[in-house]
Amino acid sequence: MPEVTTQKVAARSSDSGMDRQLAQALVERKILTVQEAKSALYRLRHDNTVSNLEEFLRSENTVSEEAILEVKASLWNVPYIDLRNYEIDPEVLDLIPAKVAKQFKFFPLFRIDDTMLIAMPDPKDVNVIDRVTQLTQMDISPALSSESAIQEAIVKYYGETEKQPLAAVSSDEMQSILEIIEEEETEHEVEQSTAALERLAEEAPVVKMTNMVLTQGIVEGASDIHINPEEDQLRVRFRVDGVLRDSLHLPKNLQEAVISRIKILSNLDIAEHRIPQDGQLRLRVSDGRQIDIRVSTLPSAHGENIVLRILDKNDALLSIEKLGFEPDVYKTVSQILSSAYGIMLVTGPTGSGKTTTLYAALNRLSTIEKNVITLEDPIEYRLPLIRQSQVNVKAGMTFAKGLRAILRQDPDIVMVGEIRDTETAKIAVQAALTGHFVLSTLHTNDAAGAITRLEEMEIEPFLISTAVLGVMAQRLVRRICTECKEEVEPSLEVPREVLKNLGMDGDPDSIRFYKGRGCKKCNNSGYKGRMSIVEVLPVSEGVREKILQSSSSDVIKKQAISEGMRPLLHDGWIKVLKGITTIEEVMRVTNM
């Protein structure tokens, strides 16, 4: 993403003086030590992901936002206003239209005679002050407040609709764009020069159409956008809550233009159609959220297929408490994570939420006192206080080679995106046995299968039994939409052994089942959102004995169940009996 990097560097160059002043003021107030300030300024010069010292300190959780704002306010000789605890004069709201406040990122506080006090994230921005002066014909006095607090105040006092940066695309809007495109007759030959493709991709209707596709996907909560060329059309599908939905059908003559537009945005070679390409683009939402989109192209029979993975950083900042674990599962996982060394594995197929669980675990473990390093392929989310490394096979940076290098970086906690081969498995086990806590994933169907998978990777059973602390297998099930939830007759009878295992020996006929009828909020699917169902296998003495005997995964699983492990299917039934999901959904993801 060259554009973003260039802008960051330019911003940093202009703010370097302010960075030094801020660092000095933080030292004078004893918020930072001299050494911490020097270290922060040094690291800032070598970090292209942030533009100034304030952003860097906040990303590292070194200094609170409030402390930084108070210091900045004193440097600029303006008051600092905490809008979350401030009483707003309602009369002043009538003087400033919500659209203007949102566009210029300020909030009116009160007026005295011909002077109005406004909260701004940058009180030095004379363009905003001049604009408000022209609008109100008043003298404007600026105060400092955080951008997020200003956005919240706009929503609170002007209404929710003023905050929404994205809106679903109406059929009328889509049709009007298509009509414009048809009038301009944008039909082109498949083989075109690079210059022609660039001109085509920059045409206003094409730009608007592509933006609308991206917008629609984000608004509908899609994790992936699929752009699929077909013989007579360009099909657009959104993966929402793990299931693909047919969303848009675009004319075939738009294919080259839309695909070229996406390639330009993600810095890919628009003239290359024969080989797969990978890129990335970034969208910043006006409420402060930053959306990264990972782009993958693949040549197909009818043109280049494109899949865009939508990465919202908020999804990576979940806590273990918010993953939907049952109390006993949460307790077991917490005990494993509290260990000083050993391996915790998370298993499941692609798209089962393994990465989200690992990030939630890292959020729990990451502190200023611990050195946490990850090795990922790819890095999907940037996390504070964590050193994240990217696998690059072409450059020789494999999981095995990267893991060796990480162990020379004095880590306390290591997260390896996936154990794919024998070499990586052996290094991970060795790391766990030498005082490191290791988190990783394996592609197995259940928790017990991870043990035998390690044996297949030539890891000795005695090493597995000593190094592995526990294994979690998981799947993601869709939640019933709360807006259209209704009671229904069950499609399957609840097995009595399941009820017995769940401590429910009563009459199965007294159990209530629910599903979503389908409504506008859930796009008539009956589901909205997802949650995990899990089975957690702690390596107890009994399980350890079975591992040492090189027992099969079935034997290990039976031993774990006898000690209290609840299988995936049973955890799914708990969610069904609680009215959170449906029988069909649990059966779909557990293949039962």
C-alpha positions in Angstrom: 0.0 0.0 0.0 2.5 2.6 -1.2 0.1 5.6 -1.0 -0.6 5.1 2.7 3.1 4.7 3.5 4.0 7.8 1.6 1.4 9.8 3.4 2.6 8.5 6.7 6.2 9.5 6.0 5.1 12.9 4.9 3.0 13.4 7.9 5.8 12.2 10.2 8.3 14.6 8.6 6.0 17.6 9.3 5.1 16.5 12.8 8.7 15.6 14.0 9.0 18.9 15.9 5.7 18.3 17.7 6.7 14.8 18.5 9.8 16.1 20.3 7.8 18.7 22.2 5.3 16.1 23.2 8.0 13.7 24.4 9.7 16.4 26.4 6.4 17.5 28.0 5.5 13.9 28.9 8.9 13.5 30.6 8.5 16.8 32.5 5.2 15.5 33.9 6.8 12.2 34.8 4.4 10.3 32.5 7.4 8.9 30.6 11.0 8.4 31.7 13.8 9.9 29.6 14.8 6.5 28.4 11.2 5.6 27.4 10.8 8.9 25.5 14.1 8.3 23.6 13.1 4.7 22.8 9.7 5.8 21.6 11.1 8.5 19.3 13.8 6.0 17.9 11.2 3.3 17.2 8.8 5.8 15.7 11.5 6.7 13.1 11.6 3.0 12.0 7.8 2.3 12.1 6.0 3.1 8.9 2.6 2.1 10.2 2.1 5.2 12.4 2.5 8.9 11.6 3.3 10.6 14.9 4.3 10.0 18.5 0.8 10.2 19.9 -0.5 7.5 17.5 2.6 5.3 18.4 2.2 5.6 22.2 -1.5 4.8 22.0 -0.8 1.8 19.7 1.7 0.5 22.2 -0.7 1.2 25.2 2.2 3.1 26.8 0.3 6.2 27.7 -3.4 6.7 28.1 -5.2 8.8 25.5 -6.4 11.3 28.2 -2.9 11.9 29.5 -1.6 12.6 25.9 -4.5 15.0 25.2 -4.0 16.9 28.5 -0.4 17.4 27.7 -1.1 18.5 24.1 -3.7 21.0 25.3 -1.1 22.6 27.6 1.4 22.8 24.7 -1.2 24.5 22.5 -2.6 26.7 25.3 -6.2 25.5 24.7 -8.6 23.8 27.1 -8.9 20.0 27.1 -12.6 18.9 27.1 -13.7 15.3 28.0 -16.9 15.2 25.9 -18.0 12.0 27.5 -18.5 13.9 30.8 -19.4 17.3 29.5 -22.8 19.0 29.6 -23.7 20.3 26.1 -25.7 23.5 25.6 -28.6 22.3 23.4 -29.2 25.7 21.9 -25.8 25.8 20.3 -26.6 22.6 18.3 -29.2 24.6 16.2 -26.4 26.9 15.0 -24.3 24.1 13.4 -25.8 21.5 10.9 -24.9 17.9 11.7 -23.5 17.4 8.2 -21.0 20.2 8.8 -20.0 19.0 12.2 -19.4 15.5 10.8 -17.6 16.7 7.7 -15.1 18.9 9.5 -14.8 16.8 12.7 -15.7 19.2 15.4 -18.5 19.6 18.0 -20.1 22.9 19.3 -20.0 23.3 23.0 -21.5 26.6 24.0 -21.6 30.3 23.1 -21.1 33.5 25.0 -22.3 36.6 23.2 -20.5 36.4 19.8 -18.0 33.7 20.7 -18.5 30.0 20.3 -16.3 27.3 21.9 -15.9 24.2 19.7 -14.1 20.8 20.4 -11.6 19.7 17.8 -9.1 16.9 17.5 -6.6 19.5 16.0 -7.2 23.0 17.4 -4.5 24.4 15.0 -6.6 23.5 12.0 -7.4 27.1 10.7 -9.4 25.8 7.8 -12.0 24.3 10.2 -12.0 27.5 12.3 -12.5 29.7 9.2 -15.3 27.5 7.9 -17.2 27.7 11.2 -16.6 31.4 11.5 -18.1 31.9 8.0 -21.0 29.7 8.9 -21.9 31.3 12.3 -20.4 34.8 11.8 -18.9 34.4 15.3 -15.5 34.3 16.8 -14.4 30.7 17.3 -12.5 29.5 20.3 -11.1 26.0 19.9 -10.7 23.3 22.6 -9.1 19.9 22.3 -11.0 16.6 22.4 -10.4 13.2 21.0 -11.8 12.4 17.5 -13.6 9.3 18.8 -15.3 11.4 21.6 -16.4 14.0 19.0 -17.9 11.2 16.7 -19.8 9.8 19.7 -21.1 13.3 20.6 -22.3 13.8 17.0 -24.3 10.6 17.1 -25.6 11.2 20.6 -26.9 14.7 20.1 -27.6 14.8 16.3 -28.8 11.3 15.8 -27.3 7.9 14.7 -28.0 8.5 11.0 -25.5 11.3 10.8 -22.6 9.0 11.9 -23.1 6.2 9.4 -20.2 6.4 7.0 -21.5 3.6 4.8 -25.0 2.8 3.6 -26.5 -0.1 1.8 -26.8 0.4 -2.0 -30.4 0.7 -3.1 -31.6 -1.0 -6.3 -32.4 2.4 -7.7 -28.9 3.6 -7.2 -27.4 0.4 -8.8 -29.8 0.7 -11.7 -28.9 4.3 -12.4 -25.2 3.5 -12.5 -25.8 0.6 -14.9 -27.9 2.8 -17.2 -25.1 5.4 -17.3 -22.6 2.7 -18.1 -24.8 1.3 -20.9 -25.2 4.8 -22.4 -21.4 5.2 -22.5 -21.1 1.8 -24.2 -18.1 0.6 -22.2 -17.8 -2.7 -24.1 -14.2 -3.5 -24.8 -12.1 -6.3 -26.3 -10.6 -8.7 -23.7 -7.1 -8.0 -24.8 -6.3 -4.4 -24.1 -3.2 -2.3 -23.5 -2.3 -1.2 -20.0 -3.1 2.4 -20.7 -6.5 1.5 -22.0 -7.2 -0.6 -19.0 -6.2 2.2 -16.7 -8.4 4.7 -18.5 -11.3 2.3 -18.3 -10.8 1.6 -14.6 -10.8 5.4 -13.8 -14.1 6.1 -15.5 -16.5 7.7 -13.0 -19.3 5.1 -13.3 -16.9 2.2 -12.9 -15.3 3.9 -9.9 -18.7 4.4 -8.3 -19.8 0.9 -9.1 -16.6 -0.7 -7.5 -17.0 1.5 -4.4 -20.6 0.5 -4.1 -19.6 -3.2 -4.2 -17.1 -2.7 -1.5 -19.5 -0.6 0.6 -22.3 -3.1 0.3 -20.0 -5.9 1.5 -18.9 -4.0 4.5 -22.4 -2.8 5.4 -23.8 -6.4 5.2 -21.0 -7.6 7.5 -19.3 -9.8 4.8 -16.1 -11.5 5.7 -15.3 -12.0 1.9 -16.4 -10.6 -1.4 -16.3 -12.9 -4.3 -16.2 -11.4 -7.8 -16.8 -14.3 -10.2 -16.7 -13.9 -14.0 -19.1 -16.1 -15.8 -19.9 -16.7 -19.5 -22.6 -13.9 -19.7 -22.2 -11.9 -16.5 -20.1 -10.8 -13.6 -21.5 -12.4 -10.4 -20.8 -10.8 -7.0 -21.3 -12.9 -3.9 -20.8 -12.0 -0.2 -19.8 -14.5 2.5 -21.9 -13.5 5.5 -21.7 -15.5 8.7 -19.7 -18.2 6.9 -22.2 -18.7 4.0 -22.0 -17.3 0.5 -25.0 -15.2 -0.7 -25.7 -14.2 -4.3 -25.8 -10.4 -4.1 -25.2 -8.7 -7.5 -25.2 -9.6 -11.2 -23.3 -7.1 -13.3 -23.1 -6.9 -17.1 -20.3 -8.9 -18.7 -19.0 -5.7 -20.4 -18.1 -4.3 -16.9 -15.8 -7.2 -16.1 -12.5 -5.8 -17.3 -13.2 -2.4 -15.9 -14.2 -3.6 -12.4 -11.4 -6.1 -12.1 -8.8 -3.5 -13.3 -10.2 -1.0 -10.8 -9.7 -3.4 -7.9 -6.2 -4.3 -9.1 -5.2 -0.6 -9.3 -6.5 0.0 -5.7 -4.6 -3.0 -4.4 -1.4 -2.1 -6.3 -1.5 -5.2 -8.6 -0.4 -5.5 -12.3 -3.5 -4.8 -14.3 -1.8 -6.1 -17.5 -1.1 -9.5 -16.0 -4.0 -12.0 -16.5 -2.1 -15.3 -16.6 -0.9 -15.9 -13.1 -2.5 -15.4 -9.6 -1.7 -12.2 -7.7 -2.0 -11.0 -4.1 -2.5 -7.5 -2.9 -4.0 -5.3 -0.3 -6.0 -2.1 0.0 -7.2 0.0 2.9 -10.4 1.8 3.6 -10.8 4.3 6.4 -14.3 4.7 7.8 -15.2 8.2 9.0 -16.0 6.9 12.5 -12.3 6.1 12.9 -12.4 2.4 12.0 -9.7 1.2 9.5 -10.7 -1.7 7.2 -8.0 -3.7 5.5 -8.9 -5.7 2.5 -6.7 -8.6 1.3 -7.1 -9.2 -2.5 -6.5 -12.5 -4.3 -6.8 -13.0 -8.1 -7.0 -16.3 -9.9 -7.2 -16.9 -13.7 -10.3 -18.8 -14.7 -12.1 -19.9 -17.8 -14.1 -16.7 -18.1 -11.6 -14.2 -16.7 -9.9 -13.4 -13.5 -11.7 -14.5 -10.3 -11.2 -12.1 -7.4 -11.8 -12.7 -3.7 -11.5 -9.8 -1.2 -11.1 -10.7 2.4 -12.4 -7.9 4.7 -10.3 -7.5 7.8 -11.8 -5.3 10.5 -9.3 -4.8 13.3 -12.2 -4.8 15.9 -12.7 -8.5 15.1 -9.1 -9.2 16.3 -9.5 -7.4 19.6 -12.0 -9.9 21.1 -11.4 -11.1 24.6 -11.6 -14.8 25.7 -14.7 -13.8 27.6 -16.5 -12.8 24.4 -15.9 -16.0 22.5 -19.1 -17.6 23.8 -17.5 -20.4 25.8 -19.5 -22.3 28.4 -18.3 -21.6 32.0 -16.5 -25.0 32.4 -14.8 -24.6 29.0 -13.7 -21.0 29.9 -12.2 -22.2 33.2 -10.2 -25.0 31.4 -8.9 -22.7 28.7 -8.0 -20.0 31.3 -6.0 -22.6 33.3 -4.1 -23.7 30.2 -3.3 -20.0 29.3 -2.0 -19.4 32.8 0.8 -21.9 32.3 4.4 -20.6 32.1 5.4 -23.0 29.3 4.0 -25.6 27.0 1.9 -25.8 23.8 -1.8 -25.0 23.3 -3.2 -26.1 19.9 -6.4 -24.9 18.2 -7.7 -27.2 15.5 -10.4 -27.0 12.9 -10.9 -26.5 9.1 -10.3 -23.2 7.3 -12.9 -20.6 8.4 -13.6 -22.2 11.8 -12.3 -19.1 13.7 -8.9 -20.5 14.8 -7.1 -17.2 14.2 -9.7 -15.2 16.1 -9.3 -17.5 19.1 -5.5 -17.3 19.0 -5.7 -13.5 18.9 -8.1 -13.5 21.8 -5.6 -15.6 23.7 -2.8 -13.2 22.8 -4.9 -10.3 24.0 -5.2 -12.1 27.4 -1.5 -13.0 27.6 0.1 -9.8 26.2 1.5 -7.4 28.8 4.3 -4.9 29.0 6.3 -7.4 31.0 6.2 -10.2 28.4 7.9 -10.4 25.0 5.2 -11.8 22.6 6.2 -12.7 19.0 4.1 -14.2 16.3 4.9 -15.8 12.9 1.9 -15.6 10.6 1.0 -16.3 7.0 -0.3 -13.7 6.4 -0.5 -11.1 9.2 -4.2 -10.3 9.2 -4.4 -7.8 12.0 -1.9 -5.6 13.7 -1.9 -6.0 17.5 -0.5 -3.6 20.1 2.5 -4.7 22.2 3.1 -7.8 19.9 5.9 -8.3 17.5 4.4 -9.9 14.4 6.5 -11.5 11.6 5.3 -12.5 8.1 6.2 -15.8 6.4 7.8 -15.3 3.0 8.6 -18.6 1.4 10.1 -17.0 -1.7 12.6 -15.1 0.4 13.4 -18.2 2.4 11.4 -17.1 5.5 9.5 -20.3 6.2 7.7 -21.2 9.4 10.6 -23.4 10.5 13.3 -20.8 9.7 11.2 -17.9 11.2 10.5 -19.9 14.4 14.3 -20.5 14.9 14.9 -16.8 14.5 12.1 -15.9 17.0 13.7 -18.2 19.6 16.8 -16.1 19.5 14.7 -12.9 20.3 14.2 -13.8 23.9 10.4 -14.5 23.7 8.1 -15.4 26.5 5.2 -16.3 24.3 5.3 -17.5 20.7 2.4 -17.8 18.3 3.0 -19.9 15.2 0.2 -19.4 12.6 0.2 -23.1 11.7 2.3 -26.2 12.2 2.5 -27.5 8.7 5.6 -29.8 8.6 7.8 -32.0 10.8 10.6 -29.4 11.1 8.2 -26.7 12.5 6.6 -29.2 14.8 9.9 -30.3 16.3 11.1 -26.7 16.9 7.7 -25.8 18.5 7.9 -28.7 20.8 11.5 -27.9 21.7 10.5 -24.3 22.4 7.8 -25.5 24.8 10.2 -27.8 26.6 12.7 -25.0 27.1 10.4 -22.6 28.9 8.3 -20.9 26.2 4.5 -20.8 25.9 3.6 -21.7 22.4 0.2 -21.2 20.6 -0.5 -22.7 17.2 -3.0 -24.4 14.9 -3.4 -27.7 13.2 -5.8 -28.9 10.5 -7.6 -31.8 12.2 -11.2 -32.7 12.7 -11.2 -33.0 16.4 -9.0 -32.3 19.4 -7.7 -35.9 19.9 -6.7 -35.9 16.2 -4.1 -33.3 16.9 -2.2 -35.7 19.1 -2.0 -38.4 16.4 -1.2 -35.7 13.8 1.9 -34.7 15.7 2.9 -38.4 15.9 2.6 -38.6 12.1 5.0 -35.6 12.0 7.6 -37.8 13.8 7.2 -36.2 17.2 7.9 -38.8 19.9 4.9 -39.6 22.1 6.9 -38.8 25.3 7.7 -35.4 23.9 4.0 -34.8 23.0 2.8 -35.9 26.4 5.2 -33.5 28.1 5.0 -30.4 25.8 1.3 -30.3 24.9 -0.9 -28.8 27.6 -4.2 -28.9 25.8 -6.0 -28.9 22.4 -9.1 -27.0 21.4 -11.2 -28.1 18.4 -13.8 -25.6 17.2 -16.4 -24.7 14.6 -18.4 -21.5 14.0 -22.3 -21.7 14.0 -24.6 -19.0 13.0 -26.7 -17.3 15.7 -30.5 -17.1 15.3 -31.5 -13.5 14.4 -33.0 -11.9 17.5 -35.4 -9.7 15.4 -37.3 -12.6 13.8 -36.7 -15.5 16.3 -39.7 -17.7 16.8 -40.5 -21.1 18.4 -40.7 -24.1 16.0 -41.1 -27.8 16.0 -37.8 -29.6 16.0 -36.6 -31.2 12.8 -34.8 -33.9 14.7 -35.4 -35.6 18.0 -32.9 -34.8 20.8 -30.9 -37.9 21.6 -31.6 -39.0 25.2 -27.9 -39.7 25.8 -27.2 -36.1 24.8 -29.7 -34.9 27.4 -28.2 -37.2 30.0 -24.7 -36.0 29.3 -25.9 -32.4 29.6 -27.6 -33.2 32.9 -31.1 -32.9 31.4 -32.9 -36.2 32.2 -36.3 -34.6 32.0 -39.0 -34.9 29.3 -37.6 -34.0 25.9 -41.0 -32.8 24.8 -40.8 -29.9 27.3 -37.7 -28.5 25.4 -38.3 -25.5 23.2 -36.6 -25.0 19.9 -36.2 -21.8 17.9 -35.2 -20.5 14.5 -35.2 -17.2 12.6 -38.2 -16.6 10.3 -36.2 -14.2 8.1 -36.4 -10.4 8.2 -34.7 -7.3 6.7 -32.1 -7.2 9.4 -30.8 -10.7 8.6 -31.4 -10.4 4.9 -34.1 -13.1 5.2 -31.6 -15.7 6.2 -32.9 -16.2 9.8 -29.3 -15.8 11.1 -27.3 -12.8 12.3 -23.7 -13.2 13.6 -21.7 -16.3 14.6 -20.3 -18.0 17.7 -18.0 -20.9 18.4 -18.8 -24.4 19.6 -15.7 -26.1 21.0 -14.3 -29.2 22.6 -11.3 -28.8 24.9 -9.0 -31.7 25.6 -6.6 -30.9 28.5 -3.6 -33.3 28.7 -4.3 -34.9 32.0 -2.5 -37.9 33.6 -5.0 -40.3 32.0 -4.6 -38.7 28.6 -0.9 -38.6 29.0 -0.8 -42.3 29.6 -2.7 -43.0 26.4 -0.4 -40.8 24.4 2.7 -42.7 25.8 1.0 -45.9 24.7 0.7 -44.4 21.1 -3.1 -45.0 21.4 -5.4 -44.0 18.5 -7.3 -40.7 18.5 -10.5 -42.6 19.3 -9.0 -44.1 22.4 -7.6 -40.7 23.5 -11.0 -39.1 22.9 -12.8 -41.7 25.0 -10.4 -41.2 27.8 -10.9 -37.4 27.7 -14.7 -37.7 27.6 -14.6 -40.1 30.6 -12.7 -37.2 32.4 -15.3 -34.6 31.5 -14.5 -33.4 28.0 -17.6 -32.4 26.1 -17.5 -33.2 22.4 -18.2 -30.6 19.7 -21.7 -32.0 19.0 -22.7 -31.8 22.7 -21.4 -28.2 23.0 -23.5 -27.5 19.9 -26.6 -29.0 21.5 -26.1 -26.7 24.5 -26.3 -23.7 22.2 -29.5 -25.2 20.5 -31.2 -25.8 23.9 -30.4 -22.3 24.9 -32.1 -21.0 21.8 -28.9 -19.4 20.4 -28.7 -21.5 17.2 -30.5 -24.3 15.4 -30.2 -28.1 15.1 -29.6 -27.8 11.4 -26.7 -25.3 11.9 -25.0 -27.6 14.4 -25.3 -30.6 12.2 -24.0 -28.6 9.2 -20.7 -27.7 10.9 -20.1 -30.9 12.7 -21.0 -33.1 9.7 -23.2 -35.3 11.9 
